[in-house]
Amino acid sequence: MNTTLHSFMDIFETTFSDGDETVKLQKIIIPIIQRDYAQGRRDPDIDRVRSRFLNSLYEAVSNEPITLDFVYGDIDANGVMTPLDGQQRLTTLFLLHWYAAKKASISYDKCGFLSNFGYETRYSARYFCKELTAFTPSFTVKLSAEIVDQAWFPLEWQKDPTISSMLVMLDAIDRKFKNVCDLWDKLENGAITFYFLPIKDMGLTDELYIKMNSRGKPLTRFEHFKAELERCIRSVDESLSKRIMRKIDRDWTDMLWQYRDSGSGNADDAITDDEFLKYFRFICDVICYQGGESPQGKSSDEFDMLEEYFSGDPESVQRNTEILESYFDCWCKIDGFNNPTEFLEAYISHKHKSGKIVIDARYKIDIFEDCLHSYADKSGRLRQFPLNRIVLLYAITSFLRNRATVSDAEFMKRLRTINNLIQNSEDEISDRLDRNRIPAILQQTDAIMINGEFDDTIENNYNVNQIEEEKEKEAYLLEHQDKAEEMYSLEDHANLKGQISIIGTGHIEYTERFASLFSCNLDLIDCALMSIGYYGQQERNKWRFQFGSKSMQIAWDALFHKSANNGFENTHNVLIELLSKTEVFTNDYLKGIIADFISSCENSSTYPWRYYYVKYSVFRPGSYGKYSNIDVEKTPYLFSVMQTRSQWSSNTYMPYLKEADDAHLSKDSMGQRLIYGDRHIICANDSYILRENETENVLETINIKQNEDGVDMEDRIIVLKEFIKNLNA
């Protein structure tokens, strides 16, 4: 017998032939061995499947006709067909045709075929179908409620899973199709068809049904997804669809097998479904970015992604499917490595190693595994894979997809460039709807990874300062290949993270000195730098200033990485002068520099602002390294130490006041006053002022001796302490 195209109506009148034998299909009976009808079950996954299937049927009767998947079944000598595959679809079509017939008051001679569809799974299901075909609802109340209220409907039937599913489906059909006035006509004209393959004399024994339907439970979410993906691809290219399904079942599953525990650590009975779907979401997000859009605000449900990227325009479906294929294929066989993990461990490390890039220790070296296990939470809705990781994985995948044209040595150099750009483009790597730079960043990544060069026509991608540095380093290494490993070591230092401008290509020979310096105490490094010269930077807002910190790395990161701050070159010059002093740094060596500076100031009775910073620890911000309101030219002695990253708080303070008498420092005034009863002291650039609290009338001014350049000639801390002592005497 041959495969033929049918509607649910005409199949009951069709005669099938097999050689000399012919048989007319008269009934469709779901056999006892088959599982229950499942498309009406109350379950989130089934709800979605039901909704999507009904949407497809609605589109078929409203716009374009649809042809469903194959239905297989055996037709016996009496014309009774028992479906081997297609039970769920046939049952839904039965319910839809019943609904259309009853809604349009179709005569029995036209809809009588409905009585030839039945269930043998249970006595209750069999008689429900029989009673249903004879029943005509009023359509004035909820369908399921009206049916359950009938005298022929025993209450125990509600416990039958097939009947309860049919009732749910009927309500769903009513909601979807109640406004389709010509539903029966559309069905009669072949709006919904399917291919039927009759299998004559196959011997459909109970054993065969058990083999084909042994699950006894609904299909998994992944199985539904896989079937939907196959349908989408087959709609544009059947051979491509077959190839993709074959790879999912074999090549890609084999490759994913080692990751099959979903990050739980329990791999014994695990499967690769979750890993596949998480990587699929990554691929769909890449497709979205490549289209110039952002996934923000879009659904991350894999079925919605199928609808978004694998249905509709045939050219887009074809292109996206080929992207999907290449993104999986490239990890399946990597020449020289047994698996993706081996490959990634050969090029990525948590600390500097020759031939490898360095990534943050918070992240897994096996970024592919990290994607498979962390790209989304269990619901699939919350992306847990940060954007910087997306870009890095994209870069690596870009190489693997083009490995035939890019050598491993070039890959390593280019990946280092990308890693440097990623680490220094925190603000730029953004996919907000109003500031989505990821499409341009991925374009630039391809230009670097595939062609080995920057595409200057691409606007608003990585950080411009880092791009310029990468070009400078590339030009430098063309002339100084022998310096490559030394430069890479400098790039990988924890304080630099790929950006070496604070040292510069002109001082690559200071690489080991820099490492030696930053193995010392941070507070001593801070003081040694300030002993040499003012090294701070003014932030873009003009009122905050950045210095080092004895406790927080983030302060040094802000100093050593080019930004909109003013003073980067000055920081560079002071650092280079310090590095030039010795090849090996120790805490004792730094203490010597500091002691010499303090002694020089005290011996000459010259106390620049830097003296106080170095001499008194309270002047050095121990948190984010932030000062506020410094005017080095006009009022160098007026500033406040901040304890937060961006705003004043009750912990902000004027350091002269805090050092002189912390017990009387007013937090209410954000550390700007020392309070003594009804009086208080504030700072001026060249004096202290004693005032009344209520009127703020000046009671006394305590002047600080300064030279003609406005530099203190006496330690103003000592002056203030002496005044306070006399004030309270």
C-alpha positions in Angstrom: 0.0 0.0 0.0 1.2 3.5 -0.8 1.3 6.7 1.3 -1.7 8.9 0.4 -2.9 12.4 1.5 -6.2 12.6 3.3 -8.5 14.7 5.5 -10.2 13.3 8.6 -13.5 13.3 6.7 -12.5 11.5 3.4 -10.3 8.8 5.0 -13.5 7.0 6.2 -14.6 6.6 2.6 -11.3 5.6 1.1 -10.5 2.2 -0.4 -6.9 1.1 -0.1 -5.3 -1.5 -2.3 -2.4 -3.8 -1.9 -1.8 -5.7 -5.1 -4.9 -7.6 -5.8 -6.5 -6.9 -2.4 -8.6 -3.9 -1.6 -10.1 -2.8 1.7 -12.2 0.2 2.6 -11.4 2.0 5.8 -14.6 2.2 7.9 -13.5 2.7 11.5 -10.6 4.1 13.4 -10.2 2.4 16.8 -7.5 3.3 19.4 -6.5 -0.2 20.8 -6.4 -1.2 24.4 -2.6 -1.3 24.4 -2.3 2.3 23.4 -1.6 5.0 26.0 -4.3 7.5 27.0 -5.0 10.7 25.1 -2.5 13.2 26.3 -3.0 16.5 24.5 -5.6 17.7 27.0 -3.6 17.0 30.1 -3.2 19.8 32.6 0.5 20.4 32.6 2.6 23.4 31.5 4.4 21.6 28.8 1.3 20.0 27.5 -0.5 23.4 27.7 2.1 24.8 25.4 1.9 21.8 22.9 -1.9 22.0 22.9 -1.8 25.8 22.3 0.7 25.6 19.5 -1.1 22.7 17.8 -4.5 24.5 17.9 -2.8 27.7 16.7 -1.6 25.7 13.7 -5.0 24.3 13.0 -6.5 27.8 13.4 -4.1 29.2 10.8 -5.0 26.4 8.5 -8.8 27.2 8.5 -8.1 31.0 8.6 -5.3 31.4 6.1 -3.2 28.7 4.6 -4.1 25.0 4.6 -1.8 22.7 6.5 -0.6 19.1 6.1 0.3 17.3 9.3 2.8 14.6 9.8 2.5 11.0 8.8 -0.1 8.7 10.4 0.7 5.0 10.3 -1.9 2.3 10.9 -3.0 -1.3 10.1 -6.2 -1.9 8.3 -7.7 -5.3 8.9 -10.0 -7.2 6.6 -13.1 -5.5 8.1 -11.7 -2.0 7.3 -10.8 -1.2 10.9 -7.7 0.9 11.2 -5.6 0.7 14.4 -3.1 3.6 14.4 0.5 2.7 15.2 1.5 6.4 15.3 -0.8 9.4 15.2 -3.2 8.6 17.9 -2.9 12.1 19.5 -3.4 14.0 16.3 -6.3 11.8 15.2 -8.1 12.3 18.5 -7.7 16.0 18.3 -9.0 16.1 14.7 -12.0 13.9 15.9 -12.8 16.5 18.6 -12.4 19.4 16.2 -14.7 17.9 13.6 -17.3 17.0 16.2 -17.2 20.6 17.4 -17.5 22.0 13.9 -20.4 19.6 13.1 -22.4 20.4 16.2 -21.7 24.2 16.0 -23.0 24.3 12.4 -25.8 21.8 13.0 -24.5 19.5 10.3 -26.9 16.6 9.4 -26.0 13.0 10.3 -25.6 11.9 6.7 -22.6 14.3 6.5 -21.0 13.9 10.0 -22.0 10.3 10.8 -18.4 9.2 10.2 -17.6 10.6 13.6 -19.4 7.6 15.2 -16.7 5.4 13.5 -13.9 6.8 15.7 -13.6 5.2 19.1 -11.3 4.2 22.0 -10.8 0.7 23.4 -8.3 1.8 26.1 -11.0 1.7 28.7 -14.8 0.9 28.8 -15.4 4.5 29.9 -13.4 6.0 27.0 -15.2 3.8 24.5 -18.7 4.8 25.6 -17.8 8.4 26.1 -16.9 8.7 22.4 -20.2 7.0 21.5 -22.3 9.2 23.7 -20.4 12.4 22.6 -21.2 11.9 18.9 -24.9 11.6 19.7 -24.9 14.7 22.0 -25.5 18.3 20.7 -24.5 21.0 23.2 -26.2 24.4 23.5 -22.9 26.3 23.3 -24.3 28.7 26.0 -22.2 27.5 28.8 -18.7 26.0 29.1 -18.6 22.8 27.0 -17.0 20.5 29.5 -19.4 21.6 32.3 -22.4 21.0 30.0 -21.1 17.5 29.0 -20.3 16.5 32.6 -23.9 17.6 33.6 -25.5 15.2 31.2 -27.4 12.2 32.6 -25.4 9.8 30.4 -22.1 11.0 32.0 -21.3 9.1 35.2 -19.2 11.1 37.7 -16.4 8.5 37.8 -15.7 9.2 34.1 -14.0 12.3 35.2 -11.2 10.1 36.6 -10.5 8.6 33.2 -7.4 10.4 31.9 -8.5 10.1 28.3 -11.9 11.6 29.0 -10.6 14.4 31.2 -8.1 15.3 28.5 -10.8 15.3 25.9 -12.9 17.7 28.0 -9.9 20.1 28.4 -9.3 19.9 24.7 -12.9 20.7 23.8 -12.9 23.8 26.0 -9.6 24.9 24.3 -11.1 24.3 20.9 -14.2 26.3 21.8 -12.1 29.2 23.0 -10.0 29.1 19.8 -12.6 28.5 17.1 -15.9 29.9 18.5 -15.7 32.9 16.1 -14.9 30.8 13.0 -18.3 30.8 11.4 -17.4 28.6 8.4 -15.3 26.0 10.3 -17.1 23.0 8.9 -16.8 24.2 5.3 -13.1 24.8 5.7 -12.6 21.3 7.1 -14.7 19.9 4.3 -12.6 21.7 1.7 -9.4 20.1 3.0 -7.9 22.9 5.1 -6.3 20.2 7.3 -4.8 17.1 5.8 -2.2 14.4 6.7 -0.3 11.6 5.0 -1.6 8.2 5.8 0.5 5.1 5.4 -1.6 1.9 5.7 0.3 -1.1 6.8 -1.6 -4.2 5.7 -1.1 -7.6 7.4 1.8 -6.3 9.4 0.7 -8.3 12.4 0.2 -5.5 14.9 0.5 -7.7 18.0 0.5 -6.5 21.5 4.2 -7.0 21.6 4.8 -4.6 18.7 2.6 -2.0 20.4 4.5 -2.4 23.6 7.7 -1.8 21.7 6.4 1.3 19.9 4.5 2.7 22.9 6.3 1.4 25.9 6.7 4.8 27.5 3.3 5.0 29.0 3.9 8.7 29.7 3.9 11.9 27.7 6.8 12.9 25.5 9.5 15.0 27.2 9.8 18.7 26.5 12.9 18.0 24.5 11.1 15.3 22.4 8.4 17.9 21.6 11.1 20.4 20.8 12.9 18.0 18.5 9.8 17.2 16.6 8.9 20.8 16.2 12.5 21.6 15.0 12.3 18.8 12.5 8.9 20.1 11.2 10.3 23.7 10.8 13.4 22.6 8.9 11.6 20.1 6.7 9.2 22.8 5.6 12.2 24.4 3.7 14.6 21.5 3.0 13.7 17.8 3.7 17.3 16.6 3.2 18.6 19.2 5.5 16.0 18.2 8.1 17.0 14.5 7.9 20.7 15.4 8.3 20.1 17.6 11.3 17.9 15.0 13.0 20.5 12.3 12.4 23.2 14.5 13.9 21.1 15.3 16.9 20.6 11.6 17.5 24.2 10.6 16.9 27.1 13.0 16.4 25.9 15.9 18.6 24.6 13.6 21.4 28.0 11.7 21.4 29.8 15.0 21.7 27.5 16.3 24.5 27.5 13.0 26.4 30.4 13.8 28.7 28.5 16.9 29.9 25.2 15.2 30.4 24.8 15.8 34.2 23.5 19.4 33.7 26.1 20.5 36.2 24.6 18.4 39.0 27.4 15.9 39.2 25.0 13.0 38.7 25.7 11.6 35.3 24.8 8.0 35.7 21.2 8.2 34.4 21.4 11.6 32.8 20.7 12.6 29.2 21.9 15.5 27.1 18.6 17.3 26.6 19.2 20.2 28.9 22.7 20.7 27.6 21.4 20.8 24.0 18.7 23.3 24.8 21.0 25.6 26.7 23.5 25.7 23.8 20.6 26.1 21.4 19.6 29.3 23.3 23.1 30.6 23.0 23.0 30.0 19.2 19.6 31.7 19.0 20.9 34.7 20.9 23.9 34.9 18.5 21.5 34.8 15.6 19.5 37.6 17.2 22.6 39.7 17.7 23.8 39.1 14.2 20.5 40.4 13.0 21.2 43.7 14.8 18.7 43.0 17.7 18.9 42.2 21.4 17.3 39.2 23.1 16.3 41.5 25.9 12.5 41.5 26.1 12.2 38.5 23.9 11.1 35.1 25.1 13.9 32.6 25.9 11.5 29.6 25.7 13.0 27.3 23.2 9.6 26.9 21.4 9.3 30.6 21.0 12.8 30.7 19.7 11.9 28.1 17.1 9.0 30.3 16.1 11.3 33.4 16.0 14.3 31.9 14.1 13.3 28.7 12.5 9.9 29.4 10.9 8.6 31.8 8.4 10.9 33.1 5.7 12.5 30.1 4.0 15.8 31.8 3.4 16.1 32.8 7.1 15.2 29.3 8.2 17.8 27.8 5.8 20.5 30.2 7.0 19.8 29.8 10.7 19.7 26.1 10.4 23.1 26.1 8.7 24.3 28.3 11.6 22.9 25.8 14.1 24.6 22.9 12.3 28.0 24.6 12.1 27.9 25.7 15.8 27.4 22.1 16.9 29.6 20.4 14.3 32.6 22.5 15.1 32.8 21.0 18.6 32.3 17.4 17.5 35.8 16.7 16.1 38.7 19.1 16.9 41.9 17.8 15.3 44.6 17.1 17.9 42.2 16.9 20.8 39.9 14.2 22.1 37.1 16.5 23.2 36.2 20.2 23.7 37.5 20.2 27.2 41.0 19.2 26.1 41.0 21.9 23.5 39.9 24.7 25.8 42.3 23.7 28.6 45.2 23.9 26.0 44.5 27.6 25.5 42.9 29.0 28.7 44.2 29.3 32.2 43.5 31.0 35.5 47.1 32.3 35.8 49.8 33.2 33.3 51.1 30.3 31.2 52.9 30.5 27.9 50.5 30.0 25.0 47.3 30.6 27.0 45.0 33.4 27.9 44.1 34.2 31.4 40.5 34.4 32.6 38.9 35.4 35.9 39.2 32.6 38.5 35.5 32.9 39.1 34.8 31.4 35.7 35.3 27.8 34.5 38.2 27.2 32.0 35.9 25.0 30.0 33.7 27.8 28.7 31.7 25.4 26.5 30.8 23.2 29.5 29.9 26.4 31.4 27.5 27.4 28.6 25.9 23.9 28.5 25.3 24.0 32.2 24.8 27.7 33.0 23.4 29.5 30.0 19.9 29.6 31.5 18.2 28.6 34.7 16.0 25.5 34.9 13.1 27.4 33.5 15.1 28.5 30.6 14.0 32.1 31.1 16.9 33.7 33.0 20.3 33.9 31.3 23.0 33.1 33.8 25.9 33.3 31.3 27.3 36.8 31.3 27.8 38.9 28.2 31.6 38.8 28.4 31.5 35.0 28.4 29.1 35.1 25.4 31.6 37.1 23.4 34.5 34.9 24.4 32.7 31.7 23.5 31.6 33.4 20.2 35.2 34.2 19.4 36.4 30.6 20.1 33.5 29.2 18.1 34.3 31.6 15.2 37.8 30.1 15.1 36.6 26.5 15.2 34.1 27.2 12.4 37.0 28.6 10.3 39.8 26.4 11.5 40.7 25.3 8.0 41.9 28.9 7.2 43.4 30.0 10.6 46.4 28.4 12.1 46.6 27.4 15.8 49.4 30.0 16.4 47.3 32.7 14.8 44.3 31.6 16.8 46.2 32.0 20.1 47.4 35.5 19.2 43.9 36.6 18.0 42.2 35.1 21.0 44.6 37.0 23.3 43.6 40.2 21.5 39.9 39.4 22.0 40.4 38.5 25.6 42.2 41.8 26.2 39.4 43.7 24.5 36.7 41.9 26.5 38.4 42.5 29.9 38.7 46.2 29.1 35.3 46.8 27.6 33.1 46.3 30.6 31.0 49.4 29.8 30.9 48.7 26.1 29.8 45.1 26.3 26.1 45.9 26.7 22.9 44.8 25.1 20.4 47.1 26.6 17.6 48.0 24.2 18.7 51.6 24.1 22.4 50.7 23.9 23.0 47.4 22.2 26.7 47.2 21.1 26.9 43.4 20.9 26.1 43.2 17.2 29.0 45.5 16.4 31.2 43.7 18.9 30.5 40.3 17.3 31.3 41.8 13.9 34.6 43.1 15.1 35.3 39.7 16.8 34.8 37.9 13.4 37.1 40.4 11.7 39.9 39.7 14.3 39.4 36.0 14.6 38.9 35.2 10.9 40.9 37.9 9.2 43.4 38.8 11.8 42.7 42.5 11.6 40.5 45.3 12.9 37.6 46.5 10.8 37.7 50.3 11.4 34.4 50.7 9.5 32.5 49.1 12.4 31.4 51.7 14.9 30.7 51.5 18.6 32.2 48.1 19.3 34.9 47.5 21.9 36.6 50.1 24.1 38.4 52.6 21.8 41.4 52.9 24.1 41.9 49.2 24.2 41.5 48.9 20.4 44.3 51.5 20.0 46.5 49.7 22.5 46.0 46.4 20.7 47.0 48.0 17.4 50.1 49.5 19.1 51.1 46.2 20.6 50.7 44.4 17.3 52.9 47.0 15.6 55.5 46.7 18.4 55.7 42.9 18.2 56.3 43.1 14.4 59.6 44.8 15.3 60.3 43.0 18.6 59.2 39.4 18.3 61.6 38.5 21.1 59.5 40.6 23.5 56.3 38.7 22.9 56.4 36.5 26.0 57.4 39.3 28.2 54.5 41.4 26.9 52.1 38.6 27.4 53.3 38.2 31.0 52.7 41.9 31.6 49.2 41.7 30.1 48.3 38.8 32.3 49.2 40.5 35.6 46.1 40.8 37.8 46.4 44.6 38.1 46.5 45.1 34.3 44.1 42.4 32.8 45.3 42.9 29.3 45.8 46.7 29.3 49.5 47.7 29.6 49.3 51.4 28.8 50.2 52.3 32.3 53.6 50.8 31.6 53.6 51.2 27.8 55.4 49.3 25.1 58.4 51.6 25.7 59.0 50.0 29.0 58.3 46.3 28.4 61.6 45.6 30.2 59.9 46.7 33.5 57.5 43.7 33.4 59.3 41.8 36.2 59.8 45.0 38.2 56.1 45.7 38.0 55.3 42.1 39.3 57.9 42.6 42.0 56.4 45.9 43.1 52.9 44.6 43.3 54.0 41.7 45.4 54.5 44.2 48.2 52.1 45.8 50.7 49.6 47.9 48.8 49.6 50.7 51.3 53.3 51.0 51.0 53.1 51.1 47.2 50.5 53.9 47.5 52.8 55.9 49.8 55.9 55.3 47.7 54.1 56.5 44.6 52.8 59.7 46.4 56.3 60.2 47.8 57.6 60.5 44.2 54.8 62.7 42.9 51.0 63.4 42.8 49.7 60.4 40.8 45.9 60.7 41.3 43.4 61.1 38.5 40.4 63.4 38.2 37.2 61.7 37.2 35.0 62.9 34.4 32.5 64.6 36.9 35.4 66.9 37.9 34.7 66.5 41.7 35.8 63.0 42.4 39.4 61.8 42.4 40.9 58.4 42.2 43.8 57.0 44.2 45.1 53.6 45.2 43.7 51.5 48.1 45.3 49.4 50.7 42.5 46.9 50.6 40.5 47.0 47.3 41.9 45.9 43.9 39.1 47.9 42.1 40.9 51.2 43.0 44.1 50.1 41.2 42.1 48.8 38.3 40.5 52.3 37.9 44.0 53.9 38.0 45.8 51.6 35.6 43.1 51.4 32.9 42.5 54.3 30.5 39.2 55.9 30.9 37.6 59.4 30.8 39.6 60.3 33.9 42.1 63.1 33.6 45.7 62.4 34.7 46.4 58.9 33.3 49.7 60.1 31.8 50.7 61.6 35.2 50.0 58.3 36.9 52.1 56.6 34.2 55.0 58.9 34.7 55.1 58.5 38.5 54.9 54.7 38.3 57.7 54.6 35.7 59.9 56.7 37.9 59.3 54.4 40.8 60.0 51.3 38.7 63.2 52.8 37.4 64.7 52.9 40.9 65.4 49.2 41.4 65.0 45.8 39.8 63.6 44.1 42.9 61.1 45.7 45.3 60.5 44.8 48.9 58.4 46.3 51.7 61.6 47.6 53.3 62.8 49.2 50.1 59.4 51.1 49.8 59.6 52.1 53.5 63.0 53.7 52.7 61.5 55.8 49.9 58.7 56.9 52.2 60.9 57.7 55.1 63.2 59.8 52.9 60.3 61.8 51.6 58.9 62.5 55.1 62.3 63.4 56.4 62.9 65.7 53.5 59.7 67.6 54.1 60.2 67.9 57.8 63.9 68.9 57.5 63.0 71.7 55.0 59.8 72.7 56.9 58.0 72.3 53.6 54.7 70.3 53.9 53.0 69.9 50.5 49.6 68.1 50.5 51.4 64.8 49.6 53.2 64.9 52.9 50.0 64.5 54.9 48.8 61.7 52.6 52.0 59.8 53.2 52.6 60.6 56.9 49.1 60.0 58.2 47.2 56.8 57.3 43.8 58.5 57.8 44.5 60.5 54.7 44.6 57.4 52.5 41.2 56.1 51.5 41.2 52.4 52.4 38.2 51.4 50.4 37.5 52.6 46.8 40.4 55.1 46.8 38.1 58.1 46.3 38.7 61.7 47.3 36.4 64.7 46.5 36.8 68.4 45.8 40.5 68.7 45.2 41.8 71.8 43.4 45.5 71.1 43.2 46.2 74.5 41.8 44.0 76.8 44.0 43.1 75.0 47.2 45.3 71.9 47.4 44.7 71.4 51.1 40.9 71.2 50.8 39.4 67.8 50.1 37.4 65.0 51.7 38.1 61.3 52.0 35.1 59.2 50.7 34.3 55.7 51.9 31.9 54.9 49.1 32.3 54.6 45.4 30.3 57.5 44.1 28.5 59.6 46.7 29.2 61.3 50.0 28.0 59.5 53.1 28.1 59.9 56.9 31.4 58.1 56.7 33.0 60.9 54.5 35.4 63.1 56.4 37.9 65.9 56.3 41.1 64.0 57.2 42.8 66.9 59.1 39.9 67.0 61.5 39.7 63.2 61.9 43.4 62.9 62.6 43.4 65.7 65.1 40.3 64.6 67.1 38.2 61.8 65.8 36.0 61.7 68.9 34.5 65.1 68.1 34.1 64.6 64.4 30.5 65.2 63.3 29.0 62.6 61.1 25.9 64.8 60.8 28.0 67.2 58.8 29.6 64.4 56.9 32.9 64.8 58.7 33.4 68.4 57.9 33.3 69.8 61.5 34.7 69.2 64.9 31.9 70.0 67.4 32.7 71.4 70.9 29.5 72.3 72.7 28.1 75.4 71.0 31.2 75.9 68.8 32.8 74.0 65.9 36.0 74.0 63.8 36.1 73.8 60.0 39.0 73.8 57.6 40.2 76.4 55.1 43.0 76.0 52.6 45.4 78.1 54.8 43.8 78.0 58.2 41.2 76.5 60.6 38.2 78.5 61.6 36.4 78.4 65.0 32.7 79.4 64.7 29.5 79.5 66.7 27.0 76.7 65.9 23.8 78.7 65.5 25.1 81.9 63.9 28.2 80.5 62.3 29.9 83.7 63.4 33.7 83.5 63.3 35.2 83.4 66.8 38.8 82.8 65.8 41.0 82.0 62.8 44.0 79.7 63.3 46.4 80.5 60.4 48.8 78.0 58.9 52.2 79.4 57.9 52.7 79.0 54.1 55.4 80.1 51.7 54.9 82.3 48.7 53.9 79.2 46.7 51.1 78.5 49.1 52.8 75.4 50.6 52.6 74.8 54.3 55.7 75.6 56.4 54.4 73.8 59.5 52.5 70.6 60.0 48.9 71.7 60.3 47.9 68.5 62.1 50.2 69.5 65.0 48.9 73.0 64.9 45.3 71.9 65.2 46.0 69.4 68.0 47.7 72.1 70.0 44.8 74.5 69.4 42.2 71.9 70.5 44.3 71.2 73.6 44.2 74.8 74.6 40.6 75.2 73.6 39.5 72.5 76.1 41.9 73.5 78.8 
